[in-house]
Amino acid sequence: MTQKTPDLLRVIVAGALVLLVVHTLGRFIYTPLLPWLVSDGLLSLKQGADIASWNYLGYLLGALLAMRWHTVAQIHKVLPWALAINVLSTLLQTQAETAETLSALRLVNGITNGIVFVQAPSLILEWLARHGRAAASGLVYLGVGAGLLVSSALVAVPAQWLQGADRWWPAFLLSVPLAWWGWRQLAVLDIRAESSATNSGSAVQSTRLFDRASTPLFFSYAGAGLGYILPLTFLPMLASLQLEADSFLVDGSWLIVALATLPAPWIWNKLGARLGDAFALRLNYIIQLLGVLAVLLLPAAWGIVLCALLVGSTFLGTVLLTQRLARTLHPHQGPRLSAGLVALYGFTQLAGPWLTSQWLAANGTLHGAFWLGAGALFWGLLWACVVPEKSDV
């Protein structure tokens, strides 16, 4: 008993740090960086939206690759390379002086992020399940919440000293030791192949990803991906457009998102256990929808603060609850089902910045684009209302 606890803690921390590296230092740090890159003259707002789309396209491609490389043996081979290339792409971004170069690097960053974001939690969940601790799997996502807080500091603290592409240096310098230590812990996880009993038992189970139980969950998750990505990509940029240049919320909106995100996995893990994952998911969508509507319907500062709080405190809960519901509905699918959901999530995330870019090109406003996010979350809520707690298939 005393020996298992340190092992469990080490594995959870390692997984959290790996997600912190690829999903916040690699991906979401772009959100608080974008207003600075625009003000430095490195990018225009439309170029910034286009570059975000390339990153989300990469994320989709990475998730699709992870669907193919889903066995434990394949994960052990692919994961360290994806993690290393992700960190390397962050290094190369410190030399990216054109939108075209940065677009290419953000594509590579997205591909490797998609692979790691599917494979690392899947590997850890398999290990936890074999040790009877699967309920702790959601704690891995604490790394994303912590990473948002770290990324806020890495952008805001040196903001007056760095310029243009040099603003990527803090993210790279921190990524190297965290990625190295995290993978060293995951590399030694002892996960044996599925037993023949498991394989024979699964012969009578459906291997379809879509059925009466799972299809509403997939449709709901599509709305979540499109709904949350607008504030998580453009909220600081929106603050810089609507408020005074020296307003706290230009950088502070991302700090509020980060602080709200930090306890979110623990909170939604508890709510799911107490209320049921399906009911908790519906509540999650309602709160998240109210956050996006706040930006649209309230005065600028109040709307931005409420959006940061409500979306920040819910979007990781959507991921956690959806993945756990999926495993309940299809316990035999494992990493394949997780990868399928992440691929769909990635596709709708890709659509958000692309549609925003088209809206801006047609002389629309960034503020008006947030109606797309509100509509997507309402779609997700409707489908979440028909997601069952258990499969009857």
The 8 nearest C-alpha neighbors of each residue, nearest first, counted from 0:
[[1, 3, 2, 4, 5, 6, 7, 130],
 [0, 2, 3, 4, 5, 6, 7, 8],
 [1, 3, 0, 4, 5, 6, 7, 8],
 [2, 4, 6, 0, 1, 5, 7, 8],
 [3, 5, 7, 6, 2, 1, 8, 0],
 [6, 4, 8, 7, 3, 9, 2, 1],
 [7, 5, 9, 3, 4, 8, 10, 2],
 [8, 6, 4, 10, 5, 9, 3, 11],
 [7, 9, 5, 11, 6, 10, 12, 4],
 [10, 8, 6, 12, 7, 11, 13, 5],
 [9, 11, 13, 7, 12, 8, 14, 6],
 [12, 10, 14, 8, 139, 13, 9, 15],
 [13, 11, 15, 9, 14, 10, 8, 16],
 [14, 12, 181, 10, 16, 15, 11, 9],
 [13, 15, 17, 11, 16, 12, 139, 10],
 [14, 16, 142, 139, 12, 18, 13, 17],
 [17, 15, 19, 13, 18, 14, 142, 181],
 [16, 18, 14, 20, 19, 15, 181, 178],
 [19, 17, 15, 21, 20, 16, 22, 142],
 [18, 20, 16, 146, 142, 143, 23, 17],
 [21, 19, 24, 17, 18, 174, 22, 25],
 [22, 20, 25, 112, 18, 19, 23, 24],
 [21, 23, 26, 18, 25, 19, 20, 27],
 [22, 24, 27, 26, 19, 146, 25, 28],
 [25, 23, 20, 170, 28, 26, 21, 150],
 [24, 26, 21, 23, 22, 20, 89, 27],
 [25, 27, 22, 23, 28, 24, 29, 21],
 [28, 26, 23, 29, 30, 22, 24, 25],
 [27, 29, 30, 150, 24, 23, 26, 31],
 [28, 30, 32, 27, 31, 33, 26, 232],
 [29, 31, 232, 28, 32, 33, 27, 233],
 [32, 30, 33, 29, 28, 235, 253, 250],
 [33, 31, 29, 35, 30, 34, 36, 28],
 [32, 34, 36, 35, 30, 31, 29, 37],
 [35, 33, 37, 236, 36, 32, 38, 31],
 [34, 36, 38, 37, 33, 32, 39, 31],
 [35, 37, 33, 39, 41, 38, 34, 163],
 [36, 38, 42, 34, 40, 35, 39, 43],
 [37, 39, 35, 40, 36, 34, 41, 42],
 [40, 38, 36, 37, 41, 163, 35, 162],
 [41, 39, 37, 38, 42, 36, 43, 163],
 [40, 42, 36, 39, 37, 163, 96, 97],
 [43, 41, 37, 40, 46, 36, 47, 98],
 [42, 44, 46, 45, 37, 47, 40, 41],
 [43, 45, 47, 46, 48, 37, 42, 33],
 [46, 44, 48, 47, 43, 356, 49, 359],
 [47, 45, 49, 43, 48, 44, 42, 50],
 [46, 48, 44, 50, 45, 49, 43, 42],
 [47, 49, 45, 51, 46, 352, 50, 356],
 [50, 48, 46, 52, 51, 47, 45, 356],
 [51, 49, 102, 53, 47, 52, 48, 46],
 [50, 52, 48, 54, 49, 53, 352, 47],
 [53, 51, 49, 55, 50, 349, 352, 54],
 [54, 52, 56, 106, 50, 51, 55, 102],
 [53, 55, 106, 109, 105, 57, 51, 52],
 [54, 56, 349, 58, 52, 57, 53, 109],
 [57, 55, 53, 59, 58, 54, 349, 52],
 [56, 58, 110, 109, 106, 60, 54, 55],
 [57, 59, 109, 113, 110, 55, 61, 56],
 [58, 60, 345, 56, 342, 62, 57, 61],
 [61, 59, 57, 63, 62, 58, 110, 64],
 [60, 62, 110, 113, 114, 58, 64, 63],
 [61, 63, 113, 342, 65, 59, 64, 114],
 [64, 62, 60, 66, 65, 61, 342, 59],
 [63, 65, 61, 67, 66, 62, 60, 68],
 [64, 66, 68, 62, 67, 114, 63, 69],
 [67, 65, 338, 63, 64, 335, 69, 68],
 [68, 66, 64, 65, 69, 63, 335, 70],
 [69, 67, 65, 73, 66, 70, 64, 74],
 [68, 70, 66, 67, 334, 65, 335, 74],
 [71, 69, 73, 72, 68, 74, 334, 67],
 [70, 72, 74, 73, 75, 69, 122, 190],
 [73, 71, 75, 70, 74, 76, 69, 192],
 [74, 72, 76, 70, 75, 68, 71, 77],
 [73, 75, 71, 77, 76, 78, 72, 118],
 [74, 76, 72, 73, 77, 78, 71, 186],
 [77, 75, 73, 74, 78, 72, 79, 80],
 [78, 76, 74, 80, 79, 75, 73, 81],
 [77, 79, 81, 74, 80, 75, 76, 115],
 [80, 78, 82, 81, 77, 83, 182, 76],
 [81, 79, 83, 82, 78, 77, 84, 76],
 [82, 80, 111, 78, 84, 79, 83, 85],
 [81, 83, 79, 85, 80, 84, 78, 86],
 [82, 84, 80, 86, 85, 81, 79, 87],
 [85, 83, 87, 81, 86, 82, 88, 80],
 [84, 86, 82, 88, 108, 83, 87, 111],
 [85, 87, 89, 83, 88, 84, 174, 82],
 [88, 86, 84, 90, 89, 85, 83, 91],
 [89, 87, 91, 85, 90, 86, 104, 108],
 [88, 90, 92, 86, 87, 91, 171, 25],
 [91, 89, 87, 88, 92, 171, 93, 86],
 [90, 92, 88, 93, 94, 89, 87, 95],
 [93, 91, 95, 89, 94, 90, 88, 101],
 [92, 94, 164, 165, 167, 91, 90, 95],
 [93, 95, 92, 91, 164, 96, 165, 90],
 [96, 94, 92, 101, 100, 93, 97, 164],
 [95, 97, 94, 164, 41, 98, 100, 101],
 [98, 96, 99, 100, 95, 101, 41, 42],
 [97, 99, 101, 100, 102, 42, 46, 96],
 [100, 98, 102, 97, 101, 103, 50, 95],
 [101, 99, 103, 97, 102, 98, 95, 104],
 [100, 102, 104, 98, 95, 103, 99, 105],
 [103, 101, 50, 99, 105, 100, 104, 98],
 [104, 102, 106, 100, 101, 105, 99, 107],
 [103, 105, 101, 107, 106, 102, 88, 108],
 [106, 104, 54, 108, 102, 107, 103, 101],
 [105, 107, 54, 57, 53, 109, 103, 104],
 [108, 106, 104, 110, 109, 105, 57, 111],
 [107, 109, 105, 85, 106, 111, 110, 88],
 [108, 110, 57, 58, 54, 112, 106, 107],
 [111, 109, 57, 61, 58, 107, 113, 112],
 [110, 112, 81, 114, 113, 108, 109, 85],
 [111, 113, 109, 115, 21, 114, 110, 116],
 [114, 112, 61, 58, 62, 116, 110, 111],
 [115, 113, 61, 111, 65, 112, 62, 117],
 [114, 116, 118, 112, 117, 119, 113, 78],
 [117, 115, 113, 114, 112, 118, 119, 18],
 [118, 116, 115, 114, 338, 119, 120, 121],
 [117, 119, 115, 121, 120, 116, 122, 114],
 [118, 120, 122, 121, 115, 117, 116, 123],
 [121, 119, 123, 122, 118, 124, 117, 116],
 [122, 120, 124, 118, 119, 123, 334, 125],
 [123, 121, 119, 125, 120, 124, 118, 126],
 [122, 124, 120, 126, 125, 121, 127, 119],
 [125, 123, 127, 121, 126, 122, 136, 120],
 [124, 126, 128, 122, 123, 127, 121, 129],
 [127, 125, 123, 129, 124, 128, 190, 122],
 [126, 128, 132, 133, 124, 130, 129, 125],
 [129, 127, 133, 131, 125, 130, 126, 132],
 [128, 130, 126, 127, 131, 125, 132, 190],
 [131, 129, 127, 128, 132, 126, 133, 125],
 [130, 132, 128, 129, 133, 127, 134, 126],
 [131, 133, 127, 134, 130, 128, 135, 136],
 [134, 132, 128, 127, 135, 136, 131, 124],
 [135, 133, 132, 136, 137, 127, 131, 128],
 [136, 134, 133, 137, 138, 132, 127, 139],
 [137, 135, 138, 133, 134, 124, 139, 127],
 [138, 136, 139, 135, 140, 319, 264, 268],
 [137, 139, 140, 136, 141, 135, 264, 265],
 [138, 140, 15, 137, 141, 11, 14, 136],
 [141, 139, 142, 138, 143, 137, 15, 264],
 [142, 140, 144, 143, 139, 138, 264, 15],
 [141, 143, 15, 19, 140, 145, 144, 16],
 [144, 142, 146, 19, 141, 140, 145, 18],
 [145, 143, 261, 260, 141, 147, 146, 142],
 [146, 144, 142, 148, 143, 147, 261, 141],
 [145, 147, 149, 143, 19, 23, 148, 144],
 [148, 146, 257, 150, 144, 149, 145, 23],
 [147, 149, 257, 151, 145, 146, 150, 254],
 [148, 150, 146, 152, 151, 147, 153, 145],
 [151, 149, 153, 147, 152, 28, 148, 146],
 [150, 152, 148, 149, 154, 153, 254, 155],
 [151, 153, 155, 149, 154, 150, 156, 148],
 [154, 152, 150, 151, 155, 156, 169, 149],
 [153, 155, 152, 151, 158, 156, 150, 157],
 [154, 156, 158, 152, 157, 153, 151, 250],
 [155, 157, 152, 158, 154, 153, 159, 151],
 [158, 156, 160, 159, 155, 161, 154, 153],
 [157, 159, 155, 160, 156, 161, 154, 166],
 [160, 158, 157, 161, 156, 162, 155, 154],
 [159, 161, 157, 158, 162, 156, 166, 165],
 [162, 160, 166, 158, 165, 159, 157, 163],
 [161, 163, 165, 166, 164, 39, 160, 158],
 [164, 162, 165, 36, 39, 166, 41, 161],
 [163, 165, 93, 166, 95, 167, 94, 96],
 [166, 164, 93, 167, 163, 162, 168, 161],
 [165, 167, 164, 161, 168, 163, 162, 169],
 [168, 166, 93, 165, 170, 169, 164, 92],
 [167, 169, 171, 170, 166, 165, 93, 172],
 [170, 168, 172, 171, 167, 153, 173, 166],
 [171, 169, 24, 168, 173, 167, 172, 174],
 [170, 172, 174, 168, 173, 169, 90, 89],
 [173, 171, 169, 174, 170, 175, 168, 176],
 [172, 174, 171, 170, 175, 169, 176, 177],
 [175, 173, 171, 177, 20, 172, 178, 176],
 [174, 176, 178, 177, 173, 172, 179, 171],
 [177, 175, 179, 178, 174, 180, 173, 172],
 [176, 178, 174, 180, 179, 175, 181, 16],
 [177, 179, 181, 175, 176, 180, 17, 174],
 [180, 178, 176, 177, 182, 181, 175, 183],
 [181, 179, 183, 177, 182, 178, 176, 184],
 [182, 180, 13, 178, 184, 183, 179, 17],
 [181, 183, 185, 184, 179, 180, 186, 178],
 [184, 182, 180, 186, 181, 185, 179, 187],
 [185, 183, 182, 181, 186, 187, 13, 180],
 [186, 184, 182, 188, 187, 183, 181, 10],
 [185, 187, 183, 184, 188, 182, 75, 79],
 [188, 186, 185, 184, 189, 183, 182, 190],
 [189, 187, 185, 186, 190, 126, 184, 10],
 [188, 190, 187, 191, 126, 186, 185, 192],
 [191, 189, 126, 188, 192, 71, 125, 129],
 [190, 192, 189, 193, 71, 194, 126, 72],
 [193, 191, 194, 190, 71, 72, 70, 195],
 [194, 192, 197, 191, 195, 198, 196, 190],
 [193, 195, 196, 197, 192, 198, 191, 199],
 [196, 194, 198, 197, 199, 193, 200, 192],
 [197, 195, 199, 194, 198, 200, 193, 201],
 [196, 198, 200, 194, 195, 199, 201, 193],
 [197, 199, 195, 201, 196, 200, 194, 202],
 [198, 200, 196, 202, 201, 197, 195, 203],
 [201, 199, 197, 198, 202, 196, 203, 204],
 [200, 202, 204, 198, 203, 199, 197, 331],
 [201, 203, 199, 200, 204, 198, 205, 206],
 [204, 202, 201, 200, 205, 199, 206, 198],
 [205, 203, 201, 202, 206, 200, 331, 329],
 [204, 206, 207, 203, 202, 201, 392, 208],
 [205, 207, 204, 208, 332, 331, 201, 329],
 [208, 206, 209, 205, 210, 332, 204, 329],
 [207, 209, 206, 336, 210, 213, 339, 214],
 [210, 208, 214, 207, 213, 211, 212, 217],
 [211, 209, 213, 212, 214, 208, 207, 392],
 [212, 210, 214, 213, 209, 392, 215, 390],
 [211, 213, 390, 210, 214, 387, 328, 386],
 [212, 214, 216, 210, 209, 215, 211, 217],
 [213, 215, 209, 217, 216, 210, 211, 212],
 [216, 214, 218, 382, 217, 386, 213, 219],
 [215, 217, 219, 213, 214, 218, 386, 220],
 [216, 218, 214, 220, 219, 215, 221, 213],
 [219, 217, 215, 221, 220, 216, 214, 382],
 [218, 220, 379, 382, 216, 222, 221, 217],
 [221, 219, 223, 217, 222, 218, 216, 224],
 [220, 222, 218, 224, 219, 223, 344, 347],
 [223, 221, 379, 375, 376, 220, 219, 225],
 [224, 222, 220, 226, 221, 225, 376, 379],
 [223, 225, 344, 348, 347, 221, 222, 226],
 [224, 226, 347, 348, 222, 351, 223, 228],
 [227, 225, 372, 375, 376, 223, 224, 228],
 [226, 228, 229, 224, 225, 230, 223, 231],
 [227, 229, 231, 225, 230, 226, 232, 348],
 [228, 230, 232, 231, 227, 233, 372, 351],
 [231, 229, 234, 233, 232, 228, 227, 291],
 [230, 232, 228, 229, 233, 234, 227, 30],
 [233, 231, 30, 229, 230, 228, 234, 27],
 [232, 234, 236, 230, 235, 229, 237, 231],
 [233, 235, 230, 237, 236, 238, 232, 231],
 [236, 234, 238, 249, 237, 233, 252, 31],
 [237, 235, 233, 239, 34, 238, 234, 240],
 [236, 238, 234, 240, 235, 239, 233, 241],
 [239, 237, 235, 249, 241, 236, 240, 242],
 [238, 240, 236, 249, 237, 242, 241, 244],
 [241, 239, 237, 238, 242, 236, 243, 244],
 [240, 242, 238, 239, 237, 299, 243, 300],
 [243, 241, 238, 239, 240, 246, 244, 299],
 [242, 244, 246, 245, 239, 241, 240, 238],
 [243, 245, 246, 239, 242, 249, 240, 247],
 [246, 244, 243, 247, 249, 242, 248, 239],
 [247, 245, 243, 248, 244, 249, 242, 239],
 [246, 248, 251, 249, 250, 245, 252, 244],
 [247, 249, 251, 252, 250, 246, 238, 235],
 [250, 248, 238, 239, 235, 247, 251, 246],
 [251, 249, 248, 252, 253, 247, 235, 155],
 [250, 252, 248, 254, 247, 253, 249, 255],
 [253, 251, 248, 255, 254, 250, 235, 249],
 [252, 254, 256, 255, 251, 250, 257, 151],
 [253, 255, 251, 257, 252, 256, 151, 258],
 [254, 256, 252, 258, 253, 257, 307, 259],
 [257, 255, 311, 307, 253, 259, 254, 258],
 [256, 258, 148, 147, 254, 260, 255, 259],
 [257, 259, 255, 261, 260, 256, 254, 148],
 [260, 258, 312, 311, 256, 257, 308, 261],
 [261, 259, 144, 312, 311, 257, 263, 258],
 [260, 262, 144, 258, 145, 263, 259, 257],
 [263, 261, 265, 260, 264, 266, 259, 144],
 [262, 264, 266, 260, 312, 265, 261, 267],
 [265, 263, 267, 266, 316, 262, 268, 141],
 [264, 266, 268, 263, 262, 267, 269, 138],
 [267, 265, 263, 269, 268, 264, 270, 262],
 [268, 266, 270, 269, 316, 264, 265, 271],
 [267, 269, 265, 271, 266, 270, 264, 272],
 [270, 268, 272, 266, 267, 271, 273, 265],
 [271, 269, 267, 273, 272, 268, 274, 266],
 [272, 270, 276, 275, 268, 279, 274, 269],
 [271, 273, 269, 270, 275, 274, 268, 276],
 [272, 274, 270, 271, 275, 269, 276, 279],
 [275, 273, 271, 270, 272, 279, 278, 276],
 [274, 276, 271, 278, 272, 277, 273, 279],
 [275, 277, 271, 279, 278, 320, 280, 324],
 [276, 278, 280, 279, 275, 388, 386, 281],
 [279, 277, 281, 280, 275, 276, 274, 282],
 [280, 278, 276, 282, 271, 281, 277, 283],
 [279, 281, 283, 277, 278, 282, 276, 320],
 [282, 280, 284, 278, 283, 279, 383, 380],
 [281, 283, 279, 285, 280, 284, 286, 278],
 [282, 284, 280, 281, 286, 285, 313, 279],
 [285, 283, 287, 281, 282, 286, 380, 288],
 [286, 284, 288, 282, 287, 283, 289, 281],
 [287, 285, 289, 283, 288, 284, 309, 290],
 [286, 288, 310, 290, 284, 289, 285, 309],
 [289, 287, 285, 290, 291, 286, 376, 373],
 [288, 290, 292, 286, 287, 291, 293, 285],
 [291, 289, 306, 309, 287, 293, 288, 292],
 [292, 290, 293, 288, 294, 289, 306, 373],
 [291, 293, 289, 295, 294, 290, 296, 288],
 [294, 292, 302, 290, 296, 291, 295, 297],
 [295, 293, 302, 292, 291, 303, 296, 297],
 [294, 296, 292, 293, 297, 291, 369, 366],
 [295, 297, 293, 294, 292, 298, 302, 299],
 [296, 298, 302, 293, 294, 295, 301, 299],
 [299, 297, 301, 302, 300, 296, 294, 295],
 [298, 300, 302, 301, 303, 297, 241, 294],
 [301, 299, 303, 302, 298, 304, 242, 248],
 [302, 300, 304, 303, 298, 299, 305, 297],
 [301, 303, 294, 293, 297, 299, 305, 300],
 [302, 304, 306, 300, 301, 294, 305, 307],
 [303, 305, 307, 301, 306, 302, 300, 308],
 [306, 304, 308, 302, 307, 303, 290, 309],
 [305, 307, 290, 303, 309, 308, 304, 291],
 [306, 308, 256, 304, 305, 311, 310, 309],
 [309, 307, 305, 311, 306, 259, 310, 256],
 [308, 310, 290, 306, 312, 311, 287, 307],
 [311, 309, 287, 313, 312, 290, 307, 306],
 [310, 312, 256, 260, 259, 308, 307, 309],
 [311, 313, 259, 260, 263, 309, 310, 308],
 [312, 314, 316, 310, 311, 315, 283, 287],
 [313, 315, 317, 316, 310, 311, 312, 227],
 [316, 314, 318, 317, 313, 319, 264, 263],
 [315, 317, 319, 313, 267, 314, 318, 264],
 [318, 316, 314, 315, 320, 319, 321, 280],
 [319, 317, 315, 321, 316, 320, 322, 314],
 [318, 320, 316, 322, 317, 321, 137, 323],
 [319, 321, 323, 317, 322, 318, 276, 316],
 [322, 320, 324, 318, 323, 319, 317, 325],
 [323, 321, 325, 319, 324, 320, 318, 326],
 [322, 324, 326, 320, 325, 321, 319, 327],
 [325, 323, 327, 321, 326, 322, 320, 328],
 [324, 326, 322, 328, 323, 327, 329, 321],
 [325, 327, 330, 329, 323, 324, 328, 322],
 [328, 326, 324, 325, 330, 329, 323, 389],
 [327, 329, 390, 325, 326, 389, 324, 330],
 [328, 330, 326, 331, 327, 332, 325, 390],
 [331, 329, 326, 327, 332, 328, 333, 325],
 [332, 330, 329, 333, 201, 204, 326, 206],
 [331, 333, 336, 329, 330, 335, 334, 206],
 [332, 334, 335, 331, 336, 330, 337, 326],
 [335, 333, 337, 121, 336, 69, 338, 332],
 [336, 334, 338, 66, 337, 333, 332, 69],
 [335, 337, 339, 338, 332, 334, 333, 340],
 [338, 336, 334, 340, 335, 339, 341, 322],
 [337, 339, 341, 66, 335, 336, 340, 62],
 [340, 338, 336, 342, 337, 341, 335, 343],
 [339, 341, 343, 337, 342, 338, 344, 336],
 [340, 342, 344, 338, 343, 339, 345, 62],
 [343, 341, 62, 345, 339, 59, 340, 344],
 [344, 342, 346, 340, 345, 341, 221, 339],
 [345, 343, 224, 341, 347, 342, 346, 221],
 [344, 346, 59, 342, 348, 343, 347, 58],
 [347, 345, 343, 349, 348, 344, 59, 342],
 [346, 348, 225, 350, 349, 224, 344, 345],
 [349, 347, 225, 345, 224, 351, 350, 346],
 [348, 350, 55, 346, 347, 52, 351, 56],
 [349, 351, 347, 353, 348, 354, 352, 346],
 [352, 350, 348, 354, 225, 353, 349, 355],
 [353, 351, 355, 52, 48, 354, 350, 356],
 [354, 352, 356, 350, 355, 351, 52, 357],
 [353, 355, 357, 351, 356, 352, 350, 358],
 [356, 354, 352, 358, 353, 357, 368, 359],
 [355, 357, 353, 359, 354, 358, 48, 45],
 [358, 356, 360, 354, 355, 359, 361, 353],
 [359, 357, 355, 363, 361, 356, 360, 354],
 [358, 360, 363, 362, 356, 361, 357, 364],
 [361, 359, 357, 362, 358, 356, 363, 45],
 [360, 362, 358, 359, 363, 357, 356, 364],
 [363, 361, 359, 360, 364, 358, 357, 365],
 [362, 364, 359, 358, 361, 367, 365, 360],
 [365, 363, 367, 366, 359, 368, 362, 358],
 [364, 366, 368, 367, 237, 363, 359, 369],
 [365, 367, 364, 368, 369, 237, 295, 294],
 [366, 368, 364, 369, 365, 370, 363, 295],
 [369, 367, 365, 370, 366, 371, 355, 364],
 [368, 370, 372, 371, 367, 366, 373, 229],
 [371, 369, 373, 368, 372, 367, 374, 295],
 [370, 372, 369, 374, 373, 368, 375, 226],
 [373, 371, 226, 375, 369, 370, 374, 225],
 [372, 374, 370, 376, 375, 371, 291, 288],
 [375, 373, 377, 371, 372, 376, 370, 378],
 [374, 376, 222, 226, 378, 372, 377, 373],
 [375, 377, 379, 226, 222, 373, 378, 374],
 [376, 378, 380, 374, 379, 375, 373, 381],
 [379, 377, 375, 381, 376, 380, 222, 374],
 [380, 378, 219, 222, 376, 382, 377, 381],
 [379, 381, 383, 377, 378, 382, 284, 281],
 [382, 380, 378, 384, 383, 379, 377, 385],
 [381, 383, 219, 384, 379, 215, 380, 385],
 [384, 382, 380, 386, 385, 381, 219, 281],
 [383, 385, 382, 381, 386, 380, 281, 277],
 [386, 384, 383, 382, 387, 215, 381, 216],
 [385, 387, 383, 215, 384, 216, 277, 212],
 [388, 386, 389, 385, 212, 390, 277, 328],
 [389, 387, 277, 386, 390, 276, 324, 275],
 [390, 388, 387, 328, 327, 391, 212, 324],
 [389, 391, 328, 212, 392, 387, 388, 329],
 [390, 392, 389, 212, 211, 328, 387, 388],
 [391, 390, 212, 211, 210, 205, 328, 204]]
